[in-house]
Amino acid sequence: MAQQGQAQPIRNRSHPAILALITVLLAASLVGTLWVPFYARSKPALGGFPFFYWYQMIWIPIVAILSWLAYLLTKAARPGSEAPRSTDPEQAA
């Protein structure tokens, strides 16, 4: 039972557009790295390395950046640093 005058945490609403963008960012990294038929070939070679290897190496920083952007968007969609709001009408002035 909640007592009157006790602080209640603010429920943060998620923004559907931001969550959809996060899903697209993370799905792009999964599709780009796990869709093997797209990069399962040896030509063109770059620096003596077949396409298969350097394609995967290129995705390492791309996935890191996409994950970082998804993290920042998650923080923007659900800020957790807000102070609890009091439900007491006398304190809300």
N, C-alpha and C positions, 0 to 999 in steps of 0.2 A: 504494500500500500504506500502510495506516495503521500507525504505530508504536505500541507499547504505551506508555501514559502520556500520549499526546497528547490534547488537549481536543477533544471532539466537540460540535458544536452540538446543542441540544435541538430535536427536531422537534415543532413545535406542532401539535396536533390541532385541526381546525376543528370548530365546533359546528354540526351540521346545522340546528338550530332557528334559530340566529342567522343563518345564511346564507340560510335560507328567508325570514326577516323582511326581510333586506336586499333580496332579490329582490322581495318584495311592495312595499316602499317605492319602489324604483326603477321597478317596473312601473306603479304607480299614477301616478307622474308622467308616464310615457310615454303611458299610456292617456288620462289627463286632458287632455293637450295635443295628442296626435296623432289622436284620434278626432274628426275634423272634423264629421261629421254631427250630433254632439251639440250643438255650439255654432255651427253655420252658420246663424244667424238674426239678425235685427236687433232684435227685441223681446224682452225689455223693454230700454228705453234707460235709461241711468244718467248723469245730468249731460250729456245731449245725445249721449253716445257709445252706439252700438249694442252689443248684448249680445256680439257677436263680439269686439270690442276689449277691453271691460273684463273679460271672462272670461279672455282671455289674460293680461291684466295682473295679475289676481289670482293666476294660477299662478306668476308669477315668484318671489315670496317663498315660496310653498308648495314649489316644486321646490328652492329653496335650502335650506329647512329639512329636507326629506326627504333631500336629498343629504348634508347635514351629519350627520343621524342615521345614515344608512347608513355614513358614514365612521367615526363613533364606534363603531358596532357591529362594523365590520371590525377596528378596533383592538382591541376587546374579544375578538373571536374569535381573533385571531392576534397575540398580544403578541410584539413583536420585540425588546424591550429586555432580555431575559433574558441572563445571562452564560453562556458555554459551560460545560458540565459536564465534568469530568475523568473518564476511564474507568479511571484508575489506582486500584485498591482501597486502596492505602496512603494516598493523599491524601484519600479520602472518609472523613472521621472525624467 
